[in-house]
Amino acid sequence: MSIVKVGSLIDEFERNLNELKSMVESKQNERFLTSYVWMIDKLERDFVSKISELKENLDELKDKYVTGLDNHNQFDTLINLCDDLDKIIKDILKFYKTKPGYSEINLRLNNNLPILSSKVKSMKNRFDIIKNQVKKFTFDDFYL
């Protein structure tokens, strides 16, 4: 798997998260948030599947580049962040399947969305570090 594919998956996850945040903050948020079947489908399609795909691609990328890079902690941290995101999203998904009231949903999402945003931001920063290391690694191999 390529670095570009992983970067696009992280960007897509961030776009989906921003879209969810804008729906929670919109004037019609009650209509969106209490549409249980639609939200469950959205969470599974836009978040759970993307996180699992991202984690698989990171594992492949780690196997490909960790032999040449001295610092494999960046990959491990990214994979741990994926696990954290997966855990939070699956918790929200499980909560949605119980069909809670609007106020409970709003409270849960308002508590979890900032956590998700900070983890995605941290993930992007870590990925930029890895991307620069991989570019340096491949550049040095090519010219040595």
PEUR-V276614 format. One record per helix or strand. SS is the DSSP state (~ for helix, > for strand). FROM is the first residue (numbers start at 1). TO is the last residue. If there is no record, write none. Layout:
ss = [SS	SS]
from = [FROM	FROM]
to = [TO	TO]
This chain:
ss = [~	~	~	~	~]
from = [3	29	36	73	102]
to = [25	33	65	97	143]
